[in-house]
Amino acid sequence: MGQLIVRNLDEWVVAALKAQAKANGRSAEAEHRRILEEAVAGTRRGAELARWKALAGDVRRRSRPAAGEGGDAISIVRGMRDGRP
């Protein structure tokens, strides 16, 4: 695992982080880790969501018939009913 060192924090920030950790029943290090993970999780989820949306769009584009191949529902149903492909 990686390490991160943050220097030159205001004392009130350090005190607030320690108090928050204590209130949550965690060590200061565990609290800092949780805060950092939550801060970047939104970015990761957003990137993952964008990737899935792009994939879904690609699937939709590939599943649409090309122009002139007939693709409207009425033509398809009539063809099936009449025994045409």
Backbone as XML, in Angstrom:
<?xml version="1.0"?>
<chain id="A" units="angstrom">
  <residue number="1" name="MET">
    <atom name="N" x="0.837" y="-1.184" z="0.000"/>
    <atom name="CA" x="0.000" y="0.000" z="0.000"/>
    <atom name="C" x="0.878" y="1.243" z="0.000"/>
  </residue>
  <residue number="2" name="GLY">
    <atom name="N" x="0.334" y="2.300" z="-0.545"/>
    <atom name="CA" x="1.076" y="3.548" z="-0.600"/>
    <atom name="C" x="0.999" y="4.311" z="0.706"/>
  </residue>
  <residue number="3" name="GLN">
    <atom name="N" x="1.821" y="5.318" z="0.784"/>
    <atom name="CA" x="1.853" y="6.189" z="1.951"/>
    <atom name="C" x="1.661" y="7.612" z="1.494"/>
  </residue>
  <residue number="4" name="LEU">
    <atom name="N" x="1.059" y="8.405" z="2.344"/>
    <atom name="CA" x="0.832" y="9.808" z="2.044"/>
    <atom name="C" x="1.186" y="10.616" z="3.280"/>
  </residue>
  <residue number="5" name="ILE">
    <atom name="N" x="2.036" y="11.601" z="3.104"/>
    <atom name="CA" x="2.419" y="12.475" z="4.212"/>
    <atom name="C" x="1.940" y="13.877" z="3.866"/>
  </residue>
  <residue number="6" name="VAL">
    <atom name="N" x="1.209" y="14.472" z="4.785"/>
    <atom name="CA" x="0.699" y="15.826" z="4.583"/>
    <atom name="C" x="1.361" y="16.715" z="5.617"/>
  </residue>
  <residue number="7" name="ARG">
    <atom name="N" x="2.037" y="17.741" z="5.155"/>
    <atom name="CA" x="2.760" y="18.642" z="6.053"/>
    <atom name="C" x="2.073" y="20.009" z="6.112"/>
  </residue>
  <residue number="8" name="ASN">
    <atom name="N" x="2.425" y="20.744" z="7.135"/>
    <atom name="CA" x="2.011" y="22.145" z="7.289"/>
    <atom name="C" x="0.496" y="22.332" z="7.372"/>
  </residue>
  <residue number="9" name="LEU">
    <atom name="N" x="-0.165" y="21.447" z="8.113"/>
    <atom name="CA" x="-1.588" y="21.634" z="8.368"/>
    <atom name="C" x="-1.757" y="22.583" z="9.542"/>
  </residue>
  <residue number="10" name="ASP">
    <atom name="N" x="-2.787" y="23.398" z="9.482"/>
    <atom name="CA" x="-3.094" y="24.258" z="10.621"/>
    <atom name="C" x="-3.452" y="23.378" z="11.811"/>
  </residue>
  <residue number="11" name="GLU">
    <atom name="N" x="-3.101" y="23.847" z="12.993"/>
    <atom name="CA" x="-3.349" y="23.070" z="14.211"/>
    <atom name="C" x="-4.828" y="22.769" z="14.411"/>
  </residue>
  <residue number="12" name="TRP">
    <atom name="N" x="-5.683" y="23.718" z="14.049"/>
    <atom name="CA" x="-7.115" y="23.486" z="14.233"/>
    <atom name="C" x="-7.604" y="22.339" z="13.358"/>
  </residue>
  <residue number="13" name="VAL">
    <atom name="N" x="-6.998" y="22.152" z="12.169"/>
    <atom name="CA" x="-7.376" y="21.049" z="11.282"/>
    <atom name="C" x="-6.986" y="19.722" z="11.925"/>
  </residue>
  <residue number="14" name="VAL">
    <atom name="N" x="-5.770" y="19.667" z="12.453"/>
    <atom name="CA" x="-5.290" y="18.450" z="13.117"/>
    <atom name="C" x="-6.183" y="18.120" z="14.306"/>
  </residue>
  <residue number="15" name="ALA">
    <atom name="N" x="-6.490" y="19.135" z="15.114"/>
    <atom name="CA" x="-7.338" y="18.917" z="16.290"/>
    <atom name="C" x="-8.734" y="18.454" z="15.879"/>
  </residue>
  <residue number="16" name="ALA">
    <atom name="N" x="-9.281" y="19.058" z="14.837"/>
    <atom name="CA" x="-10.619" y="18.674" z="14.376"/>
    <atom name="C" x="-10.632" y="17.243" z="13.850"/>
  </residue>
  <residue number="17" name="LEU">
    <atom name="N" x="-9.582" y="16.856" z="13.122"/>
    <atom name="CA" x="-9.497" y="15.486" z="12.617"/>
    <atom name="C" x="-9.389" y="14.474" z="13.752"/>
  </residue>
  <residue number="18" name="LYS">
    <atom name="N" x="-8.596" y="14.803" z="14.752"/>
    <atom name="CA" x="-8.462" y="13.906" z="15.910"/>
    <atom name="C" x="-9.789" y="13.780" z="16.651"/>
  </residue>
  <residue number="19" name="ALA">
    <atom name="N" x="-10.483" y="14.899" z="16.824"/>
    <atom name="CA" x="-11.779" y="14.871" z="17.514"/>
    <atom name="C" x="-12.800" y="14.063" z="16.711"/>
  </residue>
  <residue number="20" name="GLN">
    <atom name="N" x="-12.783" y="14.233" z="15.413"/>
    <atom name="CA" x="-13.697" y="13.485" z="14.548"/>
    <atom name="C" x="-13.405" y="11.993" z="14.623"/>
  </residue>
  <residue number="21" name="ALA">
    <atom name="N" x="-12.131" y="11.636" z="14.613"/>
    <atom name="CA" x="-11.732" y="10.228" z="14.715"/>
    <atom name="C" x="-12.221" y="9.637" z="16.030"/>
  </residue>
  <residue number="22" name="LYS">
    <atom name="N" x="-12.029" y="10.374" z="17.107"/>
    <atom name="CA" x="-12.449" y="9.893" z="18.425"/>
    <atom name="C" x="-13.961" y="9.715" z="18.472"/>
  </residue>
  <residue number="23" name="ALA">
    <atom name="N" x="-14.678" y="10.676" z="17.911"/>
    <atom name="CA" x="-16.142" y="10.603" z="17.899"/>
    <atom name="C" x="-16.638" y="9.402" z="17.096"/>
  </residue>
  <residue number="24" name="ASN">
    <atom name="N" x="-15.883" y="9.019" z="16.089"/>
    <atom name="CA" x="-16.263" y="7.884" z="15.245"/>
    <atom name="C" x="-15.660" y="6.567" z="15.720"/>
  </residue>
  <residue number="25" name="GLY">
    <atom name="N" x="-14.923" y="6.618" z="16.829"/>
    <atom name="CA" x="-14.342" y="5.398" z="17.386"/>
    <atom name="C" x="-13.229" y="4.806" z="16.542"/>
  </residue>
  <residue number="26" name="ARG">
    <atom name="N" x="-12.484" y="5.668" z="15.865"/>
    <atom name="CA" x="-11.384" y="5.215" z="15.014"/>
    <atom name="C" x="-10.097" y="5.905" z="15.428"/>
  </residue>
  <residue number="27" name="SER">
    <atom name="N" x="-8.992" y="5.319" z="14.999"/>
    <atom name="CA" x="-7.714" y="6.003" z="15.184"/>
    <atom name="C" x="-7.682" y="7.177" z="14.213"/>
  </residue>
  <residue number="28" name="ALA">
    <atom name="N" x="-6.792" y="8.122" z="14.481"/>
    <atom name="CA" x="-6.665" y="9.269" z="13.580"/>
    <atom name="C" x="-6.296" y="8.789" z="12.176"/>
  </residue>
  <residue number="29" name="GLU">
    <atom name="N" x="-5.393" y="7.828" z="12.091"/>
    <atom name="CA" x="-4.980" y="7.316" z="10.779"/>
    <atom name="C" x="-6.147" y="6.662" z="10.041"/>
  </residue>
  <residue number="30" name="ALA">
    <atom name="N" x="-6.933" y="5.870" z="10.750"/>
    <atom name="CA" x="-8.094" y="5.220" z="10.126"/>
    <atom name="C" x="-9.113" y="6.255" z="9.666"/>
  </residue>
  <residue number="31" name="GLU">
    <atom name="N" x="-9.275" y="7.304" z="10.454"/>
    <atom name="CA" x="-10.210" y="8.367" z="10.079"/>
    <atom name="C" x="-9.723" y="9.103" z="8.835"/>
  </residue>
  <residue number="32" name="HIS">
    <atom name="N" x="-8.453" y="9.403" z="8.785"/>
    <atom name="CA" x="-7.889" y="10.089" z="7.612"/>
    <atom name="C" x="-8.065" y="9.220" z="6.372"/>
  </residue>
  <residue number="33" name="ARG">
    <atom name="N" x="-7.813" y="7.926" z="6.522"/>
    <atom name="CA" x="-7.949" y="6.990" z="5.401"/>
    <atom name="C" x="-9.390" y="6.986" z="4.887"/>
  </residue>
  <residue number="34" name="ARG">
    <atom name="N" x="-10.341" y="6.922" z="5.813"/>
    <atom name="CA" x="-11.755" y="6.905" z="5.432"/>
    <atom name="C" x="-12.140" y="8.190" z="4.700"/>
  </residue>
  <residue number="35" name="ILE">
    <atom name="N" x="-11.691" y="9.321" z="5.212"/>
    <atom name="CA" x="-11.999" y="10.612" z="4.588"/>
    <atom name="C" x="-11.438" y="10.665" z="3.168"/>
  </residue>
  <residue number="36" name="LEU">
    <atom name="N" x="-10.199" y="10.246" z="3.008"/>
    <atom name="CA" x="-9.578" y="10.272" z="1.681"/>
    <atom name="C" x="-10.266" y="9.311" z="0.719"/>
  </residue>
  <residue number="37" name="GLU">
    <atom name="N" x="-10.601" y="8.113" z="1.197"/>
    <atom name="CA" x="-11.285" y="7.141" z="0.339"/>
    <atom name="C" x="-12.633" y="7.671" z="-0.120"/>
  </residue>
  <residue number="38" name="GLU">
    <atom name="N" x="-13.381" y="8.286" z="0.789"/>
    <atom name="CA" x="-14.679" y="8.850" z="0.421"/>
    <atom name="C" x="-14.527" y="10.000" z="-0.570"/>
  </residue>
  <residue number="39" name="ALA">
    <atom name="N" x="-13.470" y="10.782" z="-0.406"/>
    <atom name="CA" x="-13.252" y="11.927" z="-1.292"/>
    <atom name="C" x="-13.009" y="11.493" z="-2.731"/>
  </residue>
  <residue number="40" name="VAL">
    <atom name="N" x="-12.299" y="10.402" z="-2.923"/>
    <atom name="CA" x="-11.998" y="9.965" z="-4.291"/>
    <atom name="C" x="-12.984" y="8.929" z="-4.804"/>
  </residue>
  <residue number="41" name="ALA">
    <atom name="N" x="-13.786" y="8.342" z="-3.927"/>
    <atom name="CA" x="-14.743" y="7.323" z="-4.357"/>
    <atom name="C" x="-15.747" y="7.906" z="-5.341"/>
  </residue>
  <residue number="42" name="GLY">
    <atom name="N" x="-16.188" y="9.133" z="-5.111"/>
    <atom name="CA" x="-17.128" y="9.766" z="-6.032"/>
    <atom name="C" x="-16.538" y="9.895" z="-7.415"/>
  </residue>
  <residue number="43" name="THR">
    <atom name="N" x="-15.278" y="10.230" z="-7.495"/>
    <atom name="CA" x="-14.603" y="10.348" z="-8.785"/>
    <atom name="C" x="-14.532" y="8.992" z="-9.461"/>
  </residue>
  <residue number="44" name="ARG">
    <atom name="N" x="-14.197" y="7.977" z="-8.697"/>
    <atom name="CA" x="-14.081" y="6.632" z="-9.261"/>
    <atom name="C" x="-15.450" y="6.132" z="-9.709"/>
  </residue>
  <residue number="45" name="ARG">
    <atom name="N" x="-16.480" y="6.378" z="-8.889"/>
    <atom name="CA" x="-17.828" y="5.955" z="-9.276"/>
    <atom name="C" x="-18.282" y="6.701" z="-10.521"/>
  </residue>
  <residue number="46" name="GLY">
    <atom name="N" x="-17.959" y="7.985" z="-10.585"/>
    <atom name="CA" x="-18.336" y="8.761" z="-11.760"/>
    <atom name="C" x="-17.669" y="8.243" z="-13.015"/>
  </residue>
  <residue number="47" name="ALA">
    <atom name="N" x="-16.404" y="7.901" z="-12.915"/>
    <atom name="CA" x="-15.681" y="7.359" z="-14.064"/>
    <atom name="C" x="-16.247" y="6.004" z="-14.458"/>
  </residue>
  <residue number="48" name="GLU">
    <atom name="N" x="-16.571" y="5.192" z="-13.474"/>
    <atom name="CA" x="-17.146" y="3.865" z="-13.743"/>
    <atom name="C" x="-18.516" y="4.008" z="-14.401"/>
  </residue>
  <residue number="49" name="LEU">
    <atom name="N" x="-19.329" y="4.944" z="-13.900"/>
    <atom name="CA" x="-20.643" y="5.177" z="-14.480"/>
    <atom name="C" x="-20.515" y="5.654" z="-15.922"/>
  </residue>
  <residue number="50" name="ALA">
    <atom name="N" x="-19.592" y="6.559" z="-16.182"/>
    <atom name="CA" x="-19.379" y="7.045" z="-17.547"/>
    <atom name="C" x="-18.957" y="5.910" z="-18.469"/>
  </residue>
  <residue number="51" name="ARG">
    <atom name="N" x="-18.120" y="5.010" z="-17.965"/>
    <atom name="CA" x="-17.679" y="3.869" z="-18.774"/>
    <atom name="C" x="-18.860" y="2.963" z="-19.110"/>
  </residue>
  <residue number="52" name="TRP">
    <atom name="N" x="-19.730" y="2.697" z="-18.135"/>
    <atom name="CA" x="-20.898" y="1.848" z="-18.383"/>
    <atom name="C" x="-21.879" y="2.522" z="-19.334"/>
  </residue>
  <residue number="53" name="LYS">
    <atom name="N" x="-22.054" y="3.836" z="-19.201"/>
    <atom name="CA" x="-22.950" y="4.551" z="-20.114"/>
    <atom name="C" x="-22.430" y="4.485" z="-21.543"/>
  </residue>
  <residue number="54" name="ALA">
    <atom name="N" x="-21.123" y="4.641" z="-21.710"/>
    <atom name="CA" x="-20.527" y="4.553" z="-23.045"/>
    <atom name="C" x="-20.714" y="3.156" z="-23.622"/>
  </residue>
  <residue number="55" name="LEU">
    <atom name="N" x="-20.526" y="2.144" z="-22.795"/>
    <atom name="CA" x="-20.710" y="0.767" z="-23.237"/>
    <atom name="C" x="-22.162" y="0.522" z="-23.642"/>
  </residue>
  <residue number="56" name="ALA">
    <atom name="N" x="-23.107" y="1.020" z="-22.855"/>
    <atom name="CA" x="-24.526" y="0.857" z="-23.178"/>
    <atom name="C" x="-24.864" y="1.556" z="-24.489"/>
  </residue>
  <residue number="57" name="GLY">
    <atom name="N" x="-24.315" y="2.745" z="-24.697"/>
    <atom name="CA" x="-24.536" y="3.450" z="-25.956"/>
    <atom name="C" x="-23.981" y="2.681" z="-27.139"/>
  </residue>
  <residue number="58" name="ASP">
    <atom name="N" x="-22.825" y="2.087" z="-26.954"/>
    <atom name="CA" x="-22.215" y="1.280" z="-28.008"/>
    <atom name="C" x="-23.090" y="0.075" z="-28.334"/>
  </residue>
  <residue number="59" name="VAL">
    <atom name="N" x="-23.605" y="-0.582" z="-27.321"/>
    <atom name="CA" x="-24.490" y="-1.738" z="-27.535"/>
    <atom name="C" x="-25.748" y="-1.300" z="-28.269"/>
  </residue>
  <residue number="60" name="ARG">
    <atom name="N" x="-26.328" y="-0.157" z="-27.876"/>
    <atom name="CA" x="-27.526" y="0.342" z="-28.569"/>
    <atom name="C" x="-27.234" y="0.629" z="-30.033"/>
  </residue>
  <residue number="61" name="ARG">
    <atom name="N" x="-26.107" y="1.277" z="-30.308"/>
    <atom name="CA" x="-25.766" y="1.591" z="-31.700"/>
    <atom name="C" x="-25.571" y="0.322" z="-32.521"/>
  </residue>
  <residue number="62" name="ARG">
    <atom name="N" x="-24.931" y="-0.664" z="-31.950"/>
    <atom name="CA" x="-24.675" y="-1.906" z="-32.683"/>
    <atom name="C" x="-25.946" y="-2.716" z="-32.902"/>
  </residue>
  <residue number="63" name="SER">
    <atom name="N" x="-26.918" y="-2.569" z="-32.035"/>
    <atom name="CA" x="-28.128" y="-3.379" z="-32.146"/>
    <atom name="C" x="-29.169" y="-2.750" z="-33.064"/>
  </residue>
  <residue number="64" name="ARG">
    <atom name="N" x="-28.989" y="-1.506" z="-33.446"/>
    <atom name="CA" x="-29.924" y="-0.858" z="-34.369"/>
    <atom name="C" x="-29.629" y="-1.317" z="-35.789"/>
  </residue>
  <residue number="65" name="PRO">
    <atom name="N" x="-30.685" y="-1.589" z="-36.560"/>
    <atom name="CA" x="-30.441" y="-1.940" z="-37.960"/>
    <atom name="C" x="-29.963" y="-0.711" z="-38.726"/>
  </residue>
  <residue number="66" name="ALA">
    <atom name="N" x="-29.137" y="-0.936" z="-39.697"/>
    <atom name="CA" x="-28.642" y="0.164" z="-40.525"/>
    <atom name="C" x="-29.776" y="0.686" z="-41.390"/>
  </residue>
  <residue number="67" name="ALA">
    <atom name="N" x="-29.637" y="1.901" z="-41.872"/>
    <atom name="CA" x="-30.655" y="2.491" z="-42.731"/>
    <atom name="C" x="-30.880" y="1.591" z="-43.940"/>
  </residue>
  <residue number="68" name="GLY">
    <atom name="N" x="-32.144" y="1.380" z="-44.269"/>
    <atom name="CA" x="-32.467" y="0.559" z="-45.427"/>
    <atom name="C" x="-32.590" y="-0.924" z="-45.112"/>
  </residue>
  <residue number="69" name="GLU">
    <atom name="N" x="-32.249" y="-1.336" z="-43.921"/>
    <atom name="CA" x="-32.354" y="-2.752" z="-43.558"/>
    <atom name="C" x="-33.719" y="-3.059" z="-42.972"/>
  </residue>
  <residue number="70" name="GLY">
    <atom name="N" x="-34.575" y="-2.087" z="-42.908"/>
    <atom name="CA" x="-35.881" y="-2.305" z="-42.299"/>
    <atom name="C" x="-35.698" y="-2.553" z="-40.824"/>
  </residue>
  <residue number="71" name="GLY">
    <atom name="N" x="-36.381" y="-1.875" z="-40.050"/>
    <atom name="CA" x="-36.178" y="-2.052" z="-38.634"/>
    <atom name="C" x="-37.369" y="-1.586" z="-37.843"/>
  </residue>
  <residue number="72" name="ASP">
    <atom name="N" x="-38.358" y="-1.044" z="-38.576"/>
    <atom name="CA" x="-39.509" y="-0.609" z="-37.803"/>
    <atom name="C" x="-40.316" y="-1.823" z="-37.372"/>
  </residue>
  <residue number="73" name="ALA">
    <atom name="N" x="-40.962" y="-1.728" z="-36.276"/>
    <atom name="CA" x="-41.649" y="-2.873" z="-35.668"/>
    <atom name="C" x="-42.737" y="-3.431" z="-36.569"/>
  </residue>
  <residue number="74" name="ILE">
    <atom name="N" x="-43.449" y="-2.568" z="-37.260"/>
    <atom name="CA" x="-44.547" y="-3.036" z="-38.111"/>
    <atom name="C" x="-44.017" y="-3.928" z="-39.227"/>
  </residue>
  <residue number="75" name="SER">
    <atom name="N" x="-42.939" y="-3.499" z="-39.884"/>
    <atom name="CA" x="-42.358" y="-4.310" z="-40.962"/>
    <atom name="C" x="-41.857" y="-5.647" z="-40.442"/>
  </residue>
  <residue number="76" name="ILE">
    <atom name="N" x="-41.261" y="-5.638" z="-39.293"/>
    <atom name="CA" x="-40.729" y="-6.875" z="-38.714"/>
    <atom name="C" x="-41.866" y="-7.837" z="-38.388"/>
  </residue>
  <residue number="77" name="VAL">
    <atom name="N" x="-42.927" y="-7.332" z="-37.749"/>
    <atom name="CA" x="-44.056" y="-8.194" z="-37.380"/>
    <atom name="C" x="-44.758" y="-8.719" z="-38.624"/>
  </residue>
  <residue number="78" name="ARG">
    <atom name="N" x="-44.960" y="-7.860" z="-39.619"/>
    <atom name="CA" x="-45.602" y="-8.314" z="-40.860"/>
    <atom name="C" x="-44.764" y="-9.381" z="-41.545"/>
  </residue>
  <residue number="79" name="GLY">
    <atom name="N" x="-43.457" y="-9.187" z="-41.557"/>
    <atom name="CA" x="-42.573" y="-10.177" z="-42.162"/>
    <atom name="C" x="-42.641" y="-11.506" z="-41.433"/>
  </residue>
  <residue number="80" name="MET">
    <atom name="N" x="-42.687" y="-11.464" z="-40.121"/>
    <atom name="CA" x="-42.788" y="-12.702" z="-39.338"/>
    <atom name="C" x="-44.126" y="-13.389" z="-39.603"/>
  </residue>
  <residue number="81" name="ARG">
    <atom name="N" x="-45.171" y="-12.604" z="-39.687"/>
    <atom name="CA" x="-46.507" y="-13.155" z="-39.917"/>
    <atom name="C" x="-46.608" y="-13.781" z="-41.304"/>
  </residue>
  <residue number="82" name="ASP">
    <atom name="N" x="-45.996" y="-13.131" z="-42.290"/>
    <atom name="CA" x="-46.061" y="-13.606" z="-43.670"/>
    <atom name="C" x="-44.990" y="-14.635" z="-43.982"/>
  </residue>
  <residue number="83" name="GLY">
    <atom name="N" x="-44.170" y="-14.983" z="-43.016"/>
    <atom name="CA" x="-43.133" y="-15.990" z="-43.217"/>
    <atom name="C" x="-41.896" y="-15.469" z="-43.921"/>
  </residue>
  <residue number="84" name="ARG">
    <atom name="N" x="-41.749" y="-14.154" z="-43.976"/>
    <atom name="CA" x="-40.544" y="-13.571" z="-44.580"/>
    <atom name="C" x="-39.517" y="-13.317" z="-43.497"/>
  </residue>
  <residue number="85" name="PRO">
    <atom name="N" x="-38.249" y="-13.352" z="-43.893"/>
    <atom name="CA" x="-37.189" y="-13.043" z="-42.919"/>
    <atom name="C" x="-37.175" y="-11.581" z="-42.536"/>
  </residue>
</chain>
